[in-house]
Amino acid sequence: MEEFADLEPFRKELLAHCYRMLASVHEAEDAVQETYLRAWRAWADFEGRSSVRVWLYRIATNVCLTALEQRGRRALPSGIVAPSTELDTVGAQAPDGIGWIEPIPESRVADDPAAIVTLRESLRLALIAALQYLPPKQRAVLILREVLAFPAAEVATMLDTSVAAVKSTLQRARARIDETAPTQGEVYEPTDPAARALLEDYIAGFENADTAALERALRADAALEMVGTTTWFSGLVTCMKVMVSAAGEPGDWRMIPVIANGQPAVGSYYKGEPYGIAVLTPTPGGLTHIHVFSTPSLVTYFGLPPTAPGP
């Protein structure tokens, strides 16, 4: 079907939508595949009463809502426990029903530079984490109305509800987001020279075991989260102790810049082997958050080589 093939350009934006809903790039990819499968099966019955884009978002949103019925929310360590004070803390697994938020490569959700700039704010880790506190239906309404700017009437059609219900659900979702979303202030774009300088200090701090570079990179209220465990640290002094200890000797680490969740990030290698992805939050005054995803397979998922390249 040639006409069905015309739906392919929507794939990346649908992936971004499903990721906001599910906070897992792998679950989001499965949801997009299921969306296209359902669309293929229903294509002959599509009567054009709405645009194809609205029709696809309706399918994708309902696929996500079904997936969310079968599991609990995903979170970052700071959304589960208080910060650790002991440097040798061994991170415990999350309580039952809670999984971990995953990072998403920017290249997976957009190609067009203008679209990328628009997407970045809606994919930042702080917002993705805050969205997970919302019940699934509230999450869907907030994303469809506030992020994607669909009219209330179209959202009501997508969710088989009334316009009045959409409006009241959106009010509740906004109130809950105001309670849970941290106030970050200005966050630099990954391409901003100030963001690049902080990224360079972070990389130099690890690759060269340069304590001064690490200290330049961090803001006084910085937080370091070890995603995949319930361990995280808060404050410049504690974070520096952890990072200086982890930096080891010059040459132990190799880091390659990437962009994840609309934020500067690095693919990390330890003694030549893939370690994971670290996502940075650059602001005036320094990095406020470093989220370390110590999953080696993420390195190749972000399009990086399977072993550390040369200097």
C-alpha positions as CSV (number, residue, x, y, z in Angstrom):
1,M,0.0,0.0,0.0
2,E,1.7,3.2,-1.2
3,E,-0.6,5.4,0.9
4,F,0.3,3.5,4.1
5,A,4.0,3.9,3.4
6,D,3.4,7.7,3.7
7,L,2.9,7.1,7.5
8,E,6.6,6.4,8.0
9,P,7.6,10.1,8.5
10,F,5.5,10.1,11.7
11,R,7.6,7.3,13.3
12,K,10.1,9.5,15.2
13,E,7.6,11.9,16.6
14,L,5.5,8.9,17.7
15,L,8.5,7.5,19.4
16,A,9.0,10.7,21.4
17,H,5.3,10.6,22.4
18,C,5.4,7.0,23.6
19,Y,8.7,7.7,25.4
20,R,7.1,10.6,27.3
21,M,4.3,8.3,28.3
22,L,6.4,5.2,29.2
23,A,9.8,6.7,30.2
24,S,11.5,3.7,28.6
25,V,12.9,4.0,25.1
26,H,12.7,0.2,24.6
27,E,9.0,0.1,25.7
28,A,8.4,3.1,23.5
29,E,9.8,1.4,20.4
30,D,7.6,-1.6,21.1
31,A,4.6,0.7,21.4
32,V,5.4,2.4,18.1
33,Q,5.7,-1.0,16.4
34,E,2.3,-2.0,17.9
35,T,0.8,1.3,16.7
36,Y,1.9,0.7,13.1
37,L,0.7,-2.9,13.2
38,R,-2.8,-1.7,14.4
39,A,-2.8,1.1,11.8
40,W,-2.0,-1.4,9.1
41,R,-4.8,-3.7,10.2
42,A,-7.3,-0.8,10.4
43,W,-6.1,1.1,7.3
44,A,-8.9,-0.1,5.0
45,D,-11.4,1.2,7.5
46,F,-9.8,4.6,8.0
47,E,-12.4,7.1,6.7
48,G,-10.5,10.3,7.0
49,R,-12.8,11.9,9.6
50,S,-9.6,13.1,11.3
51,S,-6.1,13.7,10.0
52,V,-3.8,10.7,9.7
53,R,-1.6,12.3,12.3
54,V,-4.5,12.5,14.8
55,W,-5.5,9.0,14.0
56,L,-2.0,7.6,14.7
57,Y,-1.7,9.5,17.9
58,R,-5.0,8.1,19.1
59,I,-3.7,4.6,18.4
60,A,-0.3,5.2,20.0
61,T,-1.8,6.8,23.1
62,N,-4.1,3.9,23.7
63,V,-1.3,1.4,23.1
64,C,0.6,3.2,25.9
65,L,-2.3,3.4,28.2
66,T,-2.7,-0.4,27.8
67,A,1.0,-0.9,28.6
68,L,0.8,1.2,31.7
69,E,-2.1,-0.9,33.1
70,Q,0.4,-3.7,33.5
71,R,3.2,-2.0,35.4
72,G,4.1,0.6,38.0
73,R,5.8,3.9,37.4
74,R,9.4,4.4,36.4
75,A,11.6,6.7,38.5
76,L,15.0,8.2,39.2
77,P,16.7,7.4,42.5
78,S,15.9,10.9,43.9
79,G,12.2,10.0,43.4
80,I,12.4,7.0,45.7
81,V,14.8,7.7,48.6
82,A,16.7,10.4,50.4
83,P,20.3,11.1,49.2
84,S,23.1,8.8,50.4
85,T,25.7,10.1,52.8
86,E,28.0,7.1,52.8
87,L,30.4,6.9,49.8
88,D,30.5,3.1,49.9
89,T,26.7,2.8,49.8
90,V,25.7,-0.2,47.7
91,G,22.6,0.8,45.7
92,A,19.6,-1.4,46.4
93,Q,17.1,-2.4,43.8
94,A,13.9,-0.3,43.6
95,P,10.8,-1.4,45.5
96,D,8.4,-3.8,43.7
97,G,6.4,-2.1,40.9
98,I,9.0,0.6,40.2
99,G,11.4,0.5,37.3
100,W,14.0,2.9,36.1
101,I,13.7,5.8,33.6
102,E,15.8,5.3,30.5
103,P,17.7,7.9,28.5
104,I,16.8,8.4,24.8
105,P,19.2,9.5,22.0
106,E,18.2,12.7,20.4
107,S,18.9,11.1,17.0
108,R,16.0,8.7,17.5
109,V,13.3,11.3,17.8
110,A,14.1,14.0,15.2
111,D,16.2,14.8,12.2
112,D,15.2,18.3,11.4
113,P,17.2,20.9,13.4
114,A,14.1,23.1,14.0
115,A,12.1,20.1,15.3
116,I,15.0,19.1,17.6
117,V,15.1,22.4,19.3
118,T,11.3,22.3,19.9
119,L,11.5,18.7,21.3
120,R,14.3,19.2,23.7
121,E,12.5,20.8,26.6
122,S,9.7,18.2,26.5
123,L,12.2,15.3,26.7
124,R,14.4,16.6,29.6
125,L,14.8,14.0,32.4
126,A,13.3,16.2,35.0
127,L,10.0,16.5,33.1
128,I,10.0,12.8,32.1
129,A,10.4,11.9,35.8
130,A,7.7,14.4,36.9
131,L,5.2,12.9,34.3
132,Q,5.6,9.5,35.8
133,Y,3.8,10.7,39.0
134,L,0.6,11.3,37.0
135,P,-2.0,8.6,36.6
136,P,-1.8,7.4,33.0
137,K,-4.9,9.2,31.7
138,Q,-3.8,12.5,33.2
139,R,-0.3,12.0,31.7
140,A,-1.9,11.4,28.3
141,V,-4.0,14.5,28.5
142,L,-1.2,16.7,29.7
143,I,1.2,15.5,26.9
144,L,-1.4,15.7,24.2
145,R,-2.6,19.2,25.2
146,E,0.4,20.9,26.6
147,V,3.3,19.3,24.7
148,L,1.7,18.5,21.4
149,A,-0.9,21.3,21.4
150,F,-3.8,19.2,20.2
151,P,-7.2,20.9,20.6
152,A,-9.3,19.6,23.5
153,A,-11.9,18.3,21.1
154,E,-9.3,16.1,19.3
155,V,-7.9,14.9,22.6
156,A,-11.5,14.0,23.7
157,T,-11.9,11.9,20.5
158,M,-8.5,10.2,21.0
159,L,-9.5,9.1,24.5
160,D,-13.2,8.5,23.9
161,T,-14.2,11.0,26.5
162,S,-15.8,14.5,26.6
163,V,-14.2,17.9,26.2
164,A,-15.3,18.8,29.7
165,A,-13.5,15.7,31.0
166,V,-10.4,16.6,29.1
167,K,-10.4,20.1,30.6
168,S,-10.9,18.9,34.2
169,T,-8.3,16.2,33.8
170,L,-5.8,18.7,32.5
171,Q,-6.4,21.0,35.5
172,R,-5.6,18.1,37.9
173,A,-2.6,17.1,35.9
174,R,-1.2,20.6,35.9
175,A,-1.7,20.9,39.7
176,R,0.1,17.6,40.2
177,I,3.0,18.5,37.9
178,D,3.4,21.8,39.8
179,E,3.9,19.7,43.0
180,T,6.3,17.2,41.6
181,A,8.4,19.0,38.9
182,P,11.6,20.5,40.3
183,T,12.3,24.2,39.6
184,Q,15.4,24.1,37.5
185,G,15.7,27.7,36.4
186,E,17.5,28.3,33.1
187,V,18.9,25.1,31.5
188,Y,21.4,25.6,28.7
189,E,20.9,24.0,25.3
190,P,23.5,21.3,24.5
191,T,24.9,23.5,21.7
192,D,25.3,26.6,24.0
193,P,29.0,27.5,24.5
194,A,28.5,27.5,28.2
195,A,27.1,24.0,28.1
196,R,30.0,22.8,26.0
197,A,32.5,24.3,28.5
198,L,30.9,22.4,31.4
199,L,30.8,19.2,29.3
200,E,34.5,19.6,28.5
201,D,35.4,20.1,32.2
202,Y,33.4,17.0,33.1
203,I,35.1,14.9,30.4
204,A,38.6,16.2,31.4
205,G,37.8,15.5,35.0
206,F,37.4,11.8,34.3
207,E,39.8,11.2,31.4
208,N,42.6,13.1,33.1
209,A,41.6,12.5,36.7
210,D,41.5,16.3,37.0
211,T,39.9,17.2,40.3
212,A,40.0,20.9,39.5
213,A,38.1,20.4,36.2
214,L,35.4,18.4,38.0
215,E,35.0,21.1,40.7
216,R,34.7,23.8,38.0
217,A,31.9,21.7,36.4
218,L,29.7,21.3,39.4
219,R,27.3,23.8,41.0
220,A,27.2,24.0,44.8
221,D,23.8,22.2,44.9
222,A,24.8,19.5,42.4
223,A,23.2,16.0,42.6
224,L,24.7,12.7,41.3
225,E,22.3,9.9,40.6
226,M,23.3,6.3,40.0
227,V,20.2,5.2,38.0
228,G,19.6,1.5,38.3
229,T,20.1,1.7,42.0
230,T,18.6,3.7,44.8
231,T,21.8,5.5,45.4
232,W,22.2,9.2,44.8
233,F,24.3,12.0,46.3
234,S,23.6,15.7,46.9
235,G,25.8,18.7,47.4
236,L,29.2,19.7,45.9
237,V,31.4,18.2,48.7
238,T,29.8,14.8,48.6
239,C,29.5,14.6,44.9
240,M,33.2,15.6,44.5
241,K,34.2,12.8,46.9
242,V,32.3,10.2,44.9
243,M,33.5,11.5,41.5
244,V,37.2,11.9,42.5
245,S,37.2,8.3,43.8
246,A,35.5,7.0,40.6
247,A,37.9,9.0,38.3
248,G,40.8,6.7,39.3
249,E,44.0,7.2,37.2
250,P,44.5,9.3,34.1
251,G,43.5,7.2,31.1
252,D,41.1,4.9,33.0
253,W,38.1,6.6,31.4
254,R,37.3,7.5,27.8
255,M,34.2,9.7,27.1
256,I,32.5,10.6,23.8
257,P,29.9,13.5,23.7
258,V,26.3,12.7,22.7
259,I,22.9,14.3,23.3
260,A,20.3,12.5,25.4
261,N,16.9,13.8,26.4
262,G,17.8,17.2,24.9
263,Q,20.7,17.5,27.3
264,P,24.5,17.1,26.8
265,A,25.7,13.6,27.7
266,V,28.6,11.3,27.3
267,G,29.1,7.7,26.3
268,S,31.5,6.3,28.9
269,Y,34.2,3.6,28.6
270,Y,36.1,2.3,31.6
271,K,39.5,0.7,30.8
272,G,38.4,0.3,27.2
273,E,35.1,-1.4,27.9
274,P,31.7,0.3,27.6
275,Y,30.2,1.5,30.9
276,G,27.1,3.5,30.1
277,I,25.7,7.0,29.5
278,A,25.8,10.0,31.8
279,V,23.3,12.8,31.2
280,L,24.2,16.3,32.4
281,T,22.0,19.2,33.3
282,P,24.0,22.4,32.5
283,T,22.8,25.7,34.1
284,P,24.4,29.1,34.9
285,G,26.8,28.3,37.7
286,G,27.5,24.7,36.7
287,L,26.0,21.2,36.4
288,T,23.0,20.7,38.7
289,H,22.5,17.0,37.9
290,I,24.5,14.1,36.6
291,H,22.4,11.0,35.9
292,V,24.6,8.0,35.4
293,F,23.0,5.1,33.6
294,S,25.6,2.3,34.1
295,T,24.2,0.0,31.4
296,P,26.9,-1.0,28.9
297,S,24.5,-1.7,26.1
298,L,23.4,1.9,26.0
299,V,26.8,2.9,24.5
300,T,26.1,1.1,21.3
301,Y,22.4,2.0,21.4
302,F,23.6,5.6,21.2
303,G,25.5,4.8,18.0
304,L,29.0,4.7,19.7
305,P,31.6,2.0,19.1
306,P,31.5,-1.2,21.2
307,T,35.0,-0.5,22.7
308,A,36.8,2.8,23.5
309,P,38.3,4.5,20.5
310,G,41.9,5.9,20.6
311,P,42.7,9.2,22.2
